Amino acid sequence: MEVGCECRQFVLEIRDFLSINSIGFKMDGYSFFLTGFSLSILPLPLGRKIEELGDVENGTVNVGRIVIHEDLWIRKGELIRNRLLARFGKGEVLFARKCSVREIDTIAARDFLEENHLLGYSRAKYKYGLFNRDTLVAVATFSASRPMMREQGLVDSYEWVRYASSGPLRITGGMGKLLNYFVKREQPQEVMSYADAEWSEGGAYLSLGFGIAGKTPPVEFHVDKISYERFPMKKLLKDKKYRNQELDEEFAVLLFNAGNFKFIRSFSLL
């Protein structure tokens, strides 16, 4: 395979990572088809759009995909590697039934999520940790309730803001145990959450009784070509010093993600 010089190191690093960890694959252009998982990894060089590279196919059947942006690989490569190891069963497995749930403070939640979640920490009212003895191994956070109009009328809706486990650790039943703890304590009528469309179609939410409620549009980012730092364009346009400026293509590039799948679970019978 020949790889353009602008992304050669990026793609080859992913190839080497898969090889070192004995994750079988076949290459198709920029993409990796993972032979044991019916799944593809699509490395996306900075400045390229997902639709320009297309979907990987195994014969005539489209397979699921994980999109890895070059800027995220550079800035958060270790986090992505850990997530892939957990996804492909290469990390340690822990059963949630051996763990306990406790409330944690903002500092603990922030530190854990900045290290283990691609989006880092986001403000939330309820913060819970899953502990294996005294070791924090997973965190889930939830928002305060908001009134939402549904077909059955006005309901108190909570957002499940973040969930992450530690490094490459795969916790069987972890999401469910943290959700059940929150539901038992707060008795919500509804919980909603989002799954990153670049990593999954939300199968974990479906297994927890959530139903899919739509998909959000892609988000536009400004990415610094030197630091690879991302800035949501929506936030930049609120800043007076950026509002009327055009993007300087010498120093930055526009990037679009794939959006999110939205999920809702009703607890109206509680």
C-alpha positions in Angstrom: 0.0 0.0 0.0 1.2 3.5 -0.8 0.3 6.2 1.6 0.5 9.9 0.9 3.3 11.7 2.7 0.8 13.9 4.6 -0.5 11.0 6.6 2.1 8.2 6.1 3.2 8.1 9.7 -0.3 8.3 11.0 -1.6 5.4 9.0 1.5 3.3 9.6 1.4 3.8 13.3 -2.2 2.4 13.3 -1.0 -0.6 11.2 1.9 -1.2 13.6 -0.4 -1.0 16.6 -2.7 -3.6 15.2 0.2 -5.9 14.3 1.9 -5.7 17.6 -1.4 -6.5 19.4 -2.1 -9.5 17.1 -5.3 -7.9 15.7 -5.8 -9.4 12.3 -6.5 -7.0 9.4 -6.5 -6.5 5.7 -5.7 -3.1 4.1 -7.9 -1.4 1.5 -6.4 2.0 0.6 -6.3 4.0 3.9 -8.5 1.6 5.7 -8.1 -1.5 7.8 -10.7 -4.4 7.7 -10.5 -6.3 10.9 -11.0 -9.9 9.8 -12.1 -11.2 13.1 -14.7 -8.5 13.9 -16.5 -7.6 10.7 -15.4 -4.1 11.5 -13.2 -1.5 9.7 -10.9 1.3 11.0 -10.9 4.3 8.8 -8.0 6.7 9.5 -9.0 10.2 8.4 -6.1 12.5 7.5 -6.5 16.1 8.5 -8.3 18.0 5.8 -10.1 15.0 4.3 -13.8 14.2 4.6 -15.2 10.8 5.6 -17.2 10.5 2.4 -14.0 11.1 0.3 -12.5 7.8 1.5 -15.8 5.8 1.4 -16.8 2.7 3.5 -14.7 -0.4 3.6 -16.4 -3.5 2.2 -15.8 -7.1 2.8 -16.8 -8.6 -0.5 -20.2 -7.0 -1.1 -21.2 -6.5 2.5 -20.7 -3.1 4.2 -19.2 -3.5 7.7 -19.2 -1.3 10.8 -16.5 1.2 11.1 -14.4 3.2 13.6 -13.2 6.6 12.3 -9.9 7.8 13.7 -9.0 11.4 12.9 -5.4 12.3 12.5 -5.6 15.2 15.0 -7.1 13.0 17.7 -4.5 10.3 17.1 -1.7 12.8 17.6 -3.2 14.5 20.7 -5.0 11.5 22.3 -3.2 8.5 20.8 -2.8 6.6 24.1 -6.5 7.0 24.9 -7.5 5.7 21.5 -5.1 2.8 21.7 -6.6 1.8 25.1 -10.1 2.1 23.7 -9.2 -0.1 20.8 -7.6 -2.7 23.1 -10.7 -2.9 25.2 -12.9 -3.0 22.1 -11.0 -6.0 20.6 -10.7 -7.9 23.9 -7.0 -7.3 24.4 -7.3 -5.6 27.7 -8.1 -7.0 31.1 -11.7 -8.0 31.8 -13.5 -7.2 35.0 -17.0 -8.1 36.1 -19.1 -5.3 37.5 -20.7 -7.6 40.1 -17.3 -7.6 41.9 -17.4 -3.8 42.1 -19.2 -1.2 44.2 -20.7 2.2 43.2 -20.1 5.4 45.1 -20.7 9.0 44.6 -17.5 10.9 43.7 -16.7 14.6 43.6 -16.1 16.9 40.6 -12.3 16.7 40.9 -12.2 12.9 40.8 -14.7 12.8 37.9 -12.8 15.4 35.9 -9.4 13.8 36.4 -10.7 10.4 35.4 -12.7 11.5 32.3 -9.9 13.8 31.0 -7.7 10.7 31.0 -10.2 8.1 29.8 -12.8 9.8 27.6 -12.2 11.3 24.2 -14.3 14.3 25.0 -12.9 14.8 28.5 -15.1 16.1 31.3 -18.3 18.0 30.9 -20.3 19.6 33.7 -22.8 17.3 35.3 -24.8 17.2 38.5 -24.5 13.6 39.4 -21.1 11.8 39.4 -20.6 8.2 40.3 -17.6 5.9 40.4 -17.3 2.2 40.0 -14.7 0.8 42.4 -12.9 -2.5 42.4 -12.0 -2.5 46.1 -10.5 1.0 46.5 -9.5 1.5 42.8 -11.7 3.7 40.6 -12.3 1.8 37.4 -15.2 3.6 35.7 -17.1 6.8 35.9 -20.6 7.8 34.9 -22.1 11.3 35.1 -25.6 12.6 34.7 -27.2 16.0 34.3 -29.9 17.6 36.4 -33.4 17.0 35.2 -35.0 19.1 32.4 -38.7 19.2 31.5 -39.2 17.6 28.0 -42.5 17.3 26.0 -43.2 13.8 24.8 -46.2 12.1 23.4 -47.4 11.2 26.9 -46.9 14.7 28.1 -44.2 16.6 30.0 -41.6 14.4 31.6 -38.5 15.0 33.7 -35.6 14.0 31.5 -32.0 13.5 32.5 -29.0 13.2 30.2 -26.4 10.5 30.7 -23.4 12.8 30.0 -20.4 10.6 30.2 -19.3 7.0 30.7 -15.7 5.7 30.6 -13.7 2.8 32.0 -10.1 2.9 32.9 -7.5 2.5 30.1 -7.9 -0.7 28.2 -10.0 -2.3 30.9 -13.3 -3.9 29.7 -15.9 -4.0 32.5 -18.7 -6.5 31.8 -21.9 -5.0 33.2 -20.3 -1.7 34.2 -22.6 0.7 32.3 -25.7 -1.2 33.6 -24.6 -1.2 37.2 -23.9 2.6 37.2 -27.2 3.3 35.4 -29.2 1.2 37.8 -27.6 3.0 40.8 -28.6 6.3 39.3 -32.1 5.2 38.5 -32.6 3.7 42.0 -31.5 6.9 43.7 -33.1 9.6 41.5 -36.1 7.7 40.0 -36.0 9.5 36.6 -38.9 9.4 34.2 -36.5 9.4 31.3 -32.8 9.2 30.6 -31.3 10.2 27.3 -27.7 9.8 25.9 -25.6 10.0 22.8 -23.3 7.5 21.1 -20.4 8.8 19.0 -21.2 7.7 15.4 -17.5 7.5 14.6 -17.1 4.6 17.1 -20.4 2.7 17.3 -24.1 2.5 16.5 -24.9 2.4 20.2 -25.3 -1.3 20.8 -24.5 -0.9 24.4 -27.5 1.4 24.9 -29.8 -0.9 23.1 -28.8 -3.7 25.3 -29.7 -1.5 28.3 -33.2 -1.0 27.1 -32.7 2.4 25.3 -34.4 3.1 22.0 -32.8 5.1 19.2 -34.4 8.5 18.9 -32.5 10.0 15.9 -29.1 11.2 14.9 -27.5 14.6 15.4 -25.8 16.4 12.4 -22.0 16.6 12.1 -20.2 19.2 14.2 -17.8 21.6 12.5 -14.4 22.2 14.1 -11.4 24.5 13.5 -8.2 22.5 13.9 -4.9 24.2 14.4 -2.3 22.6 12.0 0.5 23.1 14.5 -1.0 22.1 17.9 -3.8 19.9 16.4 -6.1 21.4 19.0 -9.8 21.4 18.1 -12.1 24.4 18.5 -15.9 24.0 17.8 -16.8 26.5 15.2 -20.1 27.3 17.0 -18.1 28.5 20.0 -15.6 30.4 17.9 -18.3 32.3 16.1 -19.6 33.5 19.5 -16.2 35.1 20.1 -16.1 38.6 18.7 -12.5 38.3 17.6 -13.3 35.3 15.3 -16.9 36.2 14.2 -16.0 38.1 11.0 -12.7 36.4 10.2 -12.2 33.8 7.4 -10.3 30.7 8.1 -6.6 31.0 7.5 -5.9 27.8 5.6 -2.2 28.1 6.2 -2.6 27.6 9.9 -5.9 25.8 10.3 -8.3 23.4 8.7 -12.1 22.8 8.9 -13.1 19.3 10.1 -16.5 17.7 10.4 -17.2 14.7 12.7 -19.9 12.1 12.0 -22.4 13.3 14.6 -24.0 11.2 17.3 -26.8 8.7 17.6 -29.4 9.8 20.2 -31.0 7.2 22.6 -33.8 7.5 25.1 -35.1 5.1 27.8 -38.4 5.7 29.6 -38.8 4.9 33.3 -42.3 6.3 33.5 -43.6 3.3 35.5 -41.3 3.8 38.4 
